């Protein structure tokens, strides 16, 4: 089984995967909310200036995402994890749809919109309540402000998650890059690390990206349509 795939296998997913479930990408016109742009709200400066405004935006985003369900691409990746060993899923998405589909070994480069973190004592917990009962929310441990446990513009990615992602990219023999523009760093460099390590690269994206010329195989189609078909053809090698 799966002799047609070189293992270990690593997958990197971006906003395109979740967009097929109806999750807004918050780019272009979708990025506007009450005349504010996403890159004006998802910053430490914006939170210090007006935490209520930032939390109102995130509460609105959480309500939107709560209505979305995993699509066939999410479910296929969960199936791959069950079948392949070792298999690592790296995602730039914060919506939790990979876990909702059944994926377990998920490295969330940009955090999760369903976790909150204290700005004082660093207490972290999951909170799936929609809507949140109190805005802005406060820490149950120390009473200080909570913030979404996501990576904002100008912040560094969590060091432990990024280190694990680099390791998974370097050691994989097959890397799937699915639904990402391949322009946001450092995630965009992970496939190149896989190539330098001798890995085979598959890009699955409707549009060309800076990574396309490096990929061994390119599939120009939406992930929810193409990934299940690709997996069905390759799982038995």
N, C-alpha and C positions, 0 to 999 in steps of 0.2 A: 504493500500500500504506500502511495505517495512517493514511489521511487523516482518520479519525474521531477521532484523538487529536491534541491540541495539544502540540507539542514545544517545548522539552525536557520530558522526563518524569522524575520523581523518585518513588521508592517508599520508604516508611518501614515497617519491619517490627518486630514485637514478639514477646513470648513465645508468643502464640497460634499463630503459624506453626509454631514448633518443637514445641509441645505436641502437634500433630497427628502428629509423627514419634515421639512417645513421650518427648520430653525433659521431665523434671519441671520445673515452674515454681518449685518451692521456696517456694511460698506455702501458707498453711494447714497441713494435716497433712503435706503433702509437704515442708514446710520444716523438719521435725524430723529430726535425726540425732544419735544417742547423747544424746538429751535436750537438744541444742543447737539453737537456731534459726539460720537462714541469716544474719540480720542481727546475730547475735552472733559469727559466725565470719568474715564477709567485711568485716573492718575492719582498719585498721593497728594498732589497739590489741591486738586478738586475736592478730595475727601477732607483735607484739613480745613478748607475754606467753607464747605457746605456739606457735611456728612449726610444730612437729611435728603438733599437733592440727589446725591449719588445713590443712596439707598432706595429712593423712590424709583430711580431708573433700573436698578438691579431687581427690585421687586417686580417691576413691569416685565423685565426680561425673564425672570423666573416663571411668571404666569404664562408667558408665551411658550417657553420650553416645556412646561408641565403638560401642555396639550399635544406635544409631539411624541411619536412612537418610533422605536428603532425600525429601520428599513432593511431590506434584504442584504445590503452590504454589511450592516452591523451584525446581523445574524450569521452571515457567512464567516466573518472574522471570528465570531465565537465558536463556530463549528471547526474552524482551522485550529484554534487553540486546543480543542478537545482531541483533535486527531494528530496534530504535529507536536513533537517534543524534541528540543525546546522551541517555544514560540513566544515572541514578545510583541506586544502591541504598544506603540508609542503614539500618542495623540496630542494634537494642538488644541483640541476642542475641550470646552469646559462644561458641556451639557449633560454628561453622565449617560449618554445613550449607549455607549459600548457596554457599560456595566449592566444597563437595563436589558441588553440583549443576551447577557450571560458571560461576557468576557471577564476574566479574573485578573490575569497578569497584565495590567494596564499602567503605563507610565504617563501621567498627566503633566505634560510640560508646562502648561499654563494654569494648572490648578483646577478647581471645581467650583461651579456656581452654587452647588448644594452643600458646600462647607463654609463655615464661618470661623474667623480667627480673631482673638482678642488683640487689641492694639497695645495693651499694657502687659498682660501676663502670658501672651502667646498661646492661651488655651485654644485648641482646635476641636470642633465637633461638626457632625453632619446636622443639617436642618432642612427638611423637605417640606415644611409648612408653606402653603400657598393660599392666600397671601400671608406674609409675616404679620403677626398680630400687633407688633410695636415697631415703629420706625423712628429713628434708627435703633436697632437692637443693641442690648447691652450684655456683657459677659455674665454668665451665671456664677462664675467663680469670684470675680473681683468687682463687678459692676461697671467696668469701663466699656468704652465703645467697642463693638464688634465690627469687623470689615469682612467683605467677601474674601474667601481664601483663593483668590485668583492673582495672576501676575499682571500688574498694571503697566502701562507705558512708563518707561524709565526705570523699571525694577528688574532685578536679575531673576533668572529662573532658579527654582529650588536646586541647590547644589547636588543633593543626593539623587534626585530624579534625573537631572541632566547627566550625572556621571553614569548612572545605570543605562541611560539611553545611548551614550557614546559606546559603552561596552557592548550593548546589544547590537549596535550598528557595526562595530569593528569585527565581531566574531561571527556574524551571520554569513551564510553562503547564498541565501536568497533574500532580497529586500523588496517589498512591495510598497510603492509610494502612491497613495490613493487620495484623490480629492484635495490636493494641496497646491497652492500657487508656486511653491518652492522659492519664495522670495523672503520669507520672514526668518531671520537668523536668531539663534543658531540652528533651528530645526532644519533649515534648508541645506546645511552642511552635513547632516547625518547620512544621507544617501552617498555622498562623496566619500565619507569614511568607510562605508561598506564596500565601495568600489576599490579603494586603496587596499582593503583587506582581501581582495580577490572575490568579492561577492558578485552575484548576478542581480541586475537591477531591472525591475518591472515598474513602469509608470502607467497608472490608470487615471486619466483625467480628460475631460471633454476638450480642453484647450491646451495648446503647447505651453510649456514652461521653460525656464532656464535649465531645468534638469533634463529635458527631453533628448538633447543631443548626446547625453551620457548614457541613456538607458539602453539596455540590450533589447527590451521589448517595450513597445508603446501601444496602449489601447486607448483610442479616442472615443470614449463613451462614458455616460454617467455610471458611477460605481454601483448603484442599486440594481442596474441592469446587467452590467458586464462582469462584475466580480463573481456573482454566483455561477455564471456560465463558465468563467475561467477556472474556478475551483472545481466544478464538476468535471471539467476536462482533464485536470491535472492531479486530482486527489488520488487517482489510482495509477498515475504515471504510465 
